[in-house]
Amino acid sequence: MKIKTIKHKGQALVETALLLPIMLMLIFGIIEFGLILNTNIVVSNASREGARYASLGYTDSEVKTLVNNETSTLTIKETKINYENKGTDDENVEVIVTCSYKLITPIVGNLISESGTFDIKSSTKMRVE
């Protein structure tokens, strides 16, 4: 008994050509999301460390230097240090760190932001000791 096989030359090539762009966008989107999440964690840690130092009585310039050292691999746009109820028993300090993250993949970057950058902001408030 002879089995007839139907040959579909080029079928796999067409399927690959149709699915490859979608798969690549999905993979690059996952990678981009992971990098944004990592940057968010670094900015949050820098904000927390800055607030801890500020609550212990360090000067604003020392706190900003610490935040810049904690985020040495990132581009920090702004570091704000705000004091609430200054000079009272319930004095609080808030450190706000804003970072501008440049998106790597252009197609995914254009879907998230027109400028190709993504601002990440973290704020931490602590009681002054």
C-alpha positions in Angstrom: 0.0 0.0 0.0 1.4 3.3 -1.0 0.7 6.4 1.1 0.4 9.6 -0.9 1.9 12.7 0.8 0.9 16.1 -0.1 3.8 18.5 -0.3 3.3 22.0 1.0 6.4 23.8 0.0 6.9 27.1 1.6 4.0 26.6 4.2 6.4 26.8 7.2 8.1 29.9 5.7 4.7 31.7 5.4 3.7 30.8 8.9 7.0 32.0 10.3 6.8 35.2 8.4 3.3 35.9 9.8 4.0 34.9 13.4 7.6 36.1 13.9 6.8 39.9 14.2 4.1 39.2 16.7 6.4 36.9 18.7 9.3 39.4 18.6 7.0 42.2 19.8 5.8 40.0 22.7 9.3 39.0 23.7 10.7 42.5 23.5 7.7 43.8 25.4 8.4 41.3 28.2 12.0 42.3 28.3 11.1 46.0 28.3 8.7 45.5 31.2 11.3 43.7 33.2 13.8 46.5 32.7 11.2 49.1 33.7 10.4 47.0 36.8 14.1 46.8 37.7 14.4 50.6 37.3 11.4 51.1 39.5 12.9 48.9 42.3 16.2 50.8 42.1 14.4 54.2 42.3 12.3 53.0 45.3 15.3 51.8 47.1 17.1 55.1 46.5 14.1 57.0 47.8 13.9 54.9 50.9 17.6 55.2 51.6 17.5 59.0 51.0 14.6 59.3 53.5 16.4 57.2 56.1 19.5 59.4 55.8 17.4 62.6 55.9 15.5 61.4 59.0 18.9 60.9 60.7 19.8 64.6 60.2 22.1 64.5 57.2 22.1 67.6 55.0 20.1 67.9 51.7 23.3 67.8 49.6 24.5 64.6 51.4 21.1 63.0 50.8 21.1 63.9 47.1 24.7 62.5 46.8 23.5 59.3 48.4 20.5 59.0 46.1 22.8 59.7 43.1 25.2 57.0 44.3 22.3 54.5 44.8 21.1 55.2 41.2 24.5 55.5 39.5 23.4 53.6 36.5 20.2 55.6 35.9 19.5 59.2 34.8 17.9 61.0 37.7 15.8 64.0 36.7 15.1 65.3 40.1 15.5 64.6 43.8 13.2 66.6 46.1 13.5 66.7 49.9 10.4 68.1 51.8 10.1 68.7 55.5 6.7 68.7 57.2 6.1 70.3 60.6 9.7 71.4 60.8 10.9 72.0 64.4 8.1 70.1 66.1 7.9 66.7 67.7 6.1 65.1 64.7 8.5 66.4 62.0 8.5 64.3 58.9 10.8 64.2 55.9 9.7 63.1 52.4 12.2 62.3 49.6 10.9 62.2 46.1 13.1 60.7 43.4 12.1 61.0 39.7 14.0 59.1 37.0 13.6 59.2 33.3 13.9 55.8 31.7 14.7 55.6 28.0 12.8 52.8 26.3 15.1 50.4 24.4 12.8 48.9 21.7 11.4 51.5 19.4 8.1 49.8 18.5 7.2 48.9 22.1 8.5 52.3 23.2 6.1 54.1 20.8 3.2 52.1 22.2 4.1 53.2 25.8 5.3 56.7 25.2 5.5 59.0 22.2 8.8 60.6 23.4 10.5 57.2 23.9 11.0 57.9 27.6 9.1 56.7 30.7 9.2 58.7 34.0 9.4 56.6 37.1 8.7 58.4 40.4 9.1 57.1 44.0 8.4 58.9 47.2 9.2 57.9 50.8 8.1 59.6 54.0 9.8 59.0 57.4 9.7 60.6 60.8 12.7 62.7 61.7 14.6 61.2 64.7 
